[in-house]
Amino acid sequence: MTKTTAQRKKSIYINGALEKIYDECSNALRNRTFSGRVMDIAERYDALMGLTEIPELTPQQQMILGEAVLGAFMDRNKIRYLHDAIADTEIDGCLDLAKMVRDLDYAQRLKLIESINI
């Protein structure tokens, strides 16, 4: 049985990047509704993550990565300098992981963060 539109409606909080998207749609800068625009972006993100290959992390490396990103505001600089944040954890094995991450592109770094389900 498929859900009706009313059953699929969700509420979300809007801030940061979503606020920019909402304003673009509200000011007719985009020929899409806010909901449609968010759906477009989510589908493109899903496609990008599906095409992005990453190395498999050990449980220790997952823990180090989690420490590096947990509770942190995720912005461009956090992704750009993720290897530094990893090295700053000073956890055993962090320097090897930092070196590995330094060689990854930004999409790979983002997928790595997504892979630990935080």
Backbone bond lengths (Angstrom), bond angles and torsions (degrees), N, CA, C in turn:
res aa  C-N    CA-C-N  psi(-1)  N-CA   C-N-CA  omega(-1)  CA-C   N-CA-C  phi
1 M - - - 1.447 - - 1.538 108.89 -
2 T 1.302 116.50 128.32 1.461 119.70 179.31 1.514 110.36 -85.47
3 K 1.297 114.56 148.68 1.461 120.33 179.90 1.521 109.60 -81.07
4 T 1.313 115.51 145.90 1.459 119.82 175.34 1.520 108.78 -76.18
5 T 1.319 115.53 166.81 1.464 120.02 179.20 1.518 110.69 -57.65
6 A 1.309 117.30 -41.38 1.471 120.63 -179.57 1.523 111.20 -63.20
7 Q 1.317 117.96 -35.41 1.461 121.08 179.81 1.527 111.74 -72.80
8 R 1.329 117.90 -24.13 1.457 121.43 -178.74 1.521 113.19 -93.71
9 K 1.307 118.36 -9.12 1.465 120.49 -178.73 1.510 110.58 -65.69
10 K 1.312 114.87 136.77 1.463 121.52 179.45 1.515 108.58 -130.13
11 S 1.299 115.64 153.61 1.460 121.30 173.92 1.520 108.10 -103.01
12 I 1.326 116.47 142.40 1.457 120.59 176.60 1.522 108.82 -134.35
13 Y 1.315 115.42 153.73 1.457 120.90 174.13 1.522 107.92 -85.29
14 I 1.308 115.73 139.68 1.459 120.44 -177.99 1.520 109.67 -112.56
15 N 1.339 115.31 121.33 1.465 121.31 172.48 1.520 108.30 -157.45
16 G 1.296 117.41 168.95 1.460 121.59 176.03 1.509 113.74 55.72
17 A 1.325 115.96 -124.06 1.460 121.47 -176.19 1.527 111.95 -63.78
18 L 1.334 117.51 -35.20 1.463 119.71 178.79 1.521 111.49 -66.09
19 E 1.310 116.29 -33.28 1.467 120.30 177.90 1.530 110.20 -63.16
20 K 1.307 116.51 -41.61 1.471 121.31 177.86 1.530 110.18 -61.73
21 I 1.318 117.11 -44.71 1.461 121.80 179.69 1.523 110.27 -64.23
22 Y 1.322 116.61 -43.23 1.466 121.26 179.08 1.527 110.52 -60.26
23 D 1.324 116.36 -45.18 1.468 120.69 179.70 1.525 111.44 -62.94
24 E 1.330 117.38 -41.33 1.467 120.55 178.11 1.523 111.22 -60.28
25 C 1.322 116.57 -41.02 1.464 120.79 -179.36 1.530 111.06 -73.82
26 S 1.314 117.40 -38.46 1.465 121.82 -179.39 1.522 112.11 -69.60
27 N 1.323 117.13 -33.45 1.463 121.85 -177.93 1.526 112.26 -90.60
28 A 1.316 116.46 11.73 1.469 122.90 179.34 1.531 112.44 60.41
29 L 1.330 117.12 24.36 1.463 120.14 174.15 1.529 110.38 -75.71
30 R 1.326 115.87 -16.84 1.462 122.49 176.85 1.520 107.89 -124.34
31 N 1.296 115.99 147.98 1.456 120.59 177.86 1.530 109.63 -94.81
32 R 1.335 115.87 48.70 1.471 122.98 -178.75 1.512 108.77 -145.68
33 T 1.314 115.39 152.37 1.459 118.88 170.56 1.523 107.56 -74.19
34 F 1.313 115.95 162.82 1.467 120.16 177.77 1.521 110.10 -58.21
35 S 1.320 116.45 -47.27 1.461 121.44 -179.20 1.531 111.03 -59.60
36 G 1.318 116.75 -44.68 1.461 120.96 179.18 1.513 112.04 -64.74
37 R 1.319 116.03 -39.27 1.474 120.49 179.77 1.528 110.86 -65.89
38 V 1.336 116.65 -43.37 1.467 120.33 177.63 1.529 109.75 -62.10
39 M 1.331 116.86 -40.88 1.463 120.70 178.33 1.535 110.39 -62.36
40 D 1.345 117.46 -43.44 1.472 120.80 177.65 1.525 111.07 -57.69
41 I 1.321 115.45 -47.60 1.465 120.50 -177.86 1.527 110.65 -64.19
42 A 1.335 117.27 -42.48 1.467 121.04 179.50 1.528 110.80 -63.15
43 E 1.329 117.18 -40.69 1.464 120.19 179.18 1.526 111.36 -66.49
44 R 1.324 117.21 -40.24 1.467 120.45 177.93 1.526 110.89 -66.48
45 Y 1.326 115.74 -40.79 1.465 120.66 177.93 1.530 109.76 -61.65
46 D 1.331 116.14 -44.39 1.460 120.65 179.47 1.533 110.71 -61.94
47 A 1.328 116.88 -41.15 1.469 120.63 177.74 1.527 110.65 -64.07
48 L 1.322 116.80 -44.52 1.463 120.97 179.63 1.528 111.13 -61.82
49 M 1.333 117.00 -45.23 1.459 120.15 179.58 1.524 110.66 -65.57
50 G 1.335 117.29 -35.38 1.457 120.96 177.90 1.522 113.39 -65.75
51 L 1.321 116.60 -28.82 1.467 121.67 179.94 1.526 113.14 -89.37
52 T 1.319 116.50 -8.60 1.462 121.55 -174.42 1.522 110.59 -93.94
53 E 1.317 116.30 125.26 1.463 121.50 178.73 1.522 109.67 -100.39
54 I 1.325 114.91 138.98 1.466 120.46 179.51 1.522 109.67 -132.40
55 P 1.323 116.89 156.30 1.465 119.76 175.03 1.526 109.79 -71.24
56 E 1.319 115.76 150.93 1.465 120.16 176.73 1.529 108.49 -78.43
57 L 1.321 115.72 132.82 1.463 120.50 -179.43 1.518 111.14 -95.74
58 T 1.312 116.10 145.24 1.461 121.47 172.35 1.529 107.81 -74.43
59 P 1.330 117.97 163.21 1.467 119.38 175.40 1.537 112.48 -55.67
60 Q 1.328 117.49 -38.12 1.471 121.04 177.98 1.528 110.77 -63.08
61 Q 1.328 117.04 -43.85 1.460 120.96 179.54 1.530 111.15 -66.21
62 Q 1.324 116.87 -37.44 1.465 120.47 176.36 1.521 110.51 -61.55
63 M 1.326 116.14 -41.73 1.457 120.92 179.41 1.526 110.88 -64.37
64 I 1.324 116.94 -42.39 1.468 121.40 178.86 1.530 110.02 -63.15
65 L 1.319 116.88 -47.05 1.458 120.87 178.94 1.523 110.65 -60.77
66 G 1.324 116.29 -41.79 1.461 120.21 177.51 1.512 112.12 -59.39
67 E 1.321 116.73 -43.18 1.470 121.01 177.54 1.522 111.20 -62.06
68 A 1.325 116.08 -36.77 1.467 120.62 -177.48 1.526 112.61 -70.60
69 V 1.329 117.48 -30.48 1.471 119.50 -175.02 1.522 114.46 -110.66
70 L 1.317 118.12 -17.04 1.463 120.73 -175.48 1.520 111.22 -60.48
71 G 1.308 115.59 126.72 1.453 120.99 177.22 1.509 114.57 76.01
72 A 1.304 116.98 -1.34 1.466 120.34 -178.10 1.520 110.14 -87.07
73 F 1.306 115.57 145.35 1.461 121.53 173.39 1.522 107.13 -70.68
74 M 1.320 116.87 122.76 1.459 120.50 -176.02 1.529 109.56 -90.98
75 D 1.308 116.03 107.93 1.456 121.24 177.21 1.527 109.09 -132.78
76 R 1.313 116.85 -174.96 1.471 120.75 -178.18 1.516 112.45 -56.93
77 N 1.318 115.52 -43.77 1.467 118.83 -177.31 1.520 112.28 -67.37
78 K 1.333 117.56 -33.88 1.466 119.95 178.15 1.524 109.64 -62.98
79 I 1.326 116.92 -40.84 1.461 120.50 178.83 1.528 110.35 -73.29
80 R 1.320 116.35 -42.27 1.470 121.01 -179.68 1.529 111.18 -60.20
81 Y 1.324 116.72 -42.78 1.469 121.23 -175.85 1.530 112.39 -108.34
82 L 1.324 116.62 28.48 1.462 121.04 -179.69 1.521 111.29 -56.07
83 H 1.314 117.45 -38.80 1.470 120.20 179.91 1.532 110.95 -60.64
84 D 1.332 117.82 -36.05 1.470 120.31 177.53 1.523 111.26 -68.81
85 A 1.335 116.85 -40.50 1.466 120.50 178.45 1.525 110.47 -63.25
86 I 1.327 116.28 -37.06 1.465 120.96 177.72 1.524 109.95 -65.77
87 A 1.317 117.32 -46.94 1.472 121.15 179.40 1.524 111.04 -61.83
88 D 1.322 117.07 -34.87 1.467 121.62 -179.14 1.525 113.72 -68.32
89 T 1.344 117.83 -14.83 1.472 118.94 179.10 1.522 111.38 -68.19
90 E 1.331 116.83 -25.25 1.467 123.21 -179.30 1.527 113.20 56.89
91 I 1.322 116.65 25.56 1.465 122.17 176.65 1.525 107.70 -87.69
92 D 1.320 116.35 144.79 1.458 121.62 179.49 1.531 110.56 -49.59
93 G 1.307 117.60 123.12 1.458 122.68 179.40 1.522 113.87 95.23
94 C 1.332 116.64 -3.03 1.468 119.39 -175.90 1.528 112.81 -65.78
95 L 1.322 117.81 -34.07 1.467 119.24 -177.41 1.529 112.05 -70.05
96 D 1.335 116.84 -35.59 1.466 119.96 176.15 1.528 110.62 -66.01
97 L 1.334 116.09 -43.08 1.465 120.00 178.24 1.527 110.39 -65.47
98 A 1.317 117.44 -41.40 1.466 121.02 178.81 1.526 110.59 -59.37
99 K 1.325 116.48 -41.47 1.471 120.63 178.83 1.527 110.38 -63.68
100 M 1.335 117.26 -41.97 1.459 121.48 178.86 1.534 110.01 -62.43
101 V 1.322 116.55 -46.39 1.464 121.57 -177.14 1.529 111.04 -67.30
102 R 1.318 117.34 -34.79 1.471 120.96 179.28 1.531 110.77 -57.25
103 D 1.333 117.11 -32.02 1.466 121.74 -178.06 1.534 113.60 -85.47
104 L 1.335 117.90 -3.88 1.463 121.31 179.83 1.524 110.60 -88.02
105 D 1.337 116.16 151.97 1.464 118.67 174.24 1.535 108.65 -81.41
106 Y 1.328 116.64 175.52 1.465 120.12 -173.36 1.529 112.62 -65.90
107 A 1.332 117.70 -37.46 1.465 120.25 177.83 1.530 110.30 -64.05
108 Q 1.318 116.76 -39.82 1.464 120.26 178.17 1.526 110.93 -65.23
109 R 1.314 117.15 -39.89 1.466 120.59 178.47 1.520 110.36 -62.78
110 L 1.327 115.84 -42.72 1.458 119.81 179.56 1.527 110.92 -64.69
111 K 1.328 116.73 -43.30 1.464 119.60 178.87 1.526 110.79 -65.22
112 L 1.316 117.56 -35.34 1.461 121.28 176.76 1.529 109.93 -60.07
113 I 1.328 116.14 -44.80 1.468 120.51 177.40 1.524 109.98 -62.33
114 E 1.331 117.17 -44.49 1.469 121.21 178.85 1.529 111.21 -61.55
115 S 1.328 116.92 -32.67 1.466 120.76 -174.98 1.524 113.60 -67.20
116 I 1.331 117.59 -19.95 1.469 118.84 -179.06 1.528 111.88 -94.43
117 N 1.328 116.46 4.16 1.479 122.64 171.27 1.522 114.91 55.71
118 I 1.312 116.12 43.16 1.474 119.44 176.02 1.505 108.52 -94.35
